[in-house]
Amino acid sequence: MRTAGELIRAVRIPQPQPGLVGFTKIAKRRFDDISSVAVAFGLDVVDGVVAAARIGLGGVAATPIRALATEQALVGRPWPDVAAAADVLGGEGTPLDDHRASAAYRAAMLRQSLLKFAAENEVPA
């Protein structure tokens, strides 16, 4: 947490980027600035197996979080065999019921986002 008067001077993005990357934003309106759920994926797949996974989540906790349990569930598993990891992702965070979405809807959208990401992304060569 920054204190009054502190400035962010730099943002470092690790290189190289993962082989598979994607972002999903689910909101009531397409151009709504506040999403019900946001998910960012970064995965490395080597010889058809997930070698590394980083997943960031928004809208399912007080602040953005990493889906650490899902990352662990993916690593070492064949790609795109993600059904078990999608179930784990559905349980990540502490989603609330509010005017944007119910907690159950948010959990379902987390799960669905990984299934969709896997279906849309073939194994890199």
Secondary structure by P-SEA (a helix, b strand, c coil): cccccccccccccccccccccbbbbbccccccccccbbbbbbbbbccccccbbbbbbcccccccccaaaaaaacccccccccaaaaaaaaacccccccccccaaaaaaaaaaaaaaaaaaccccc
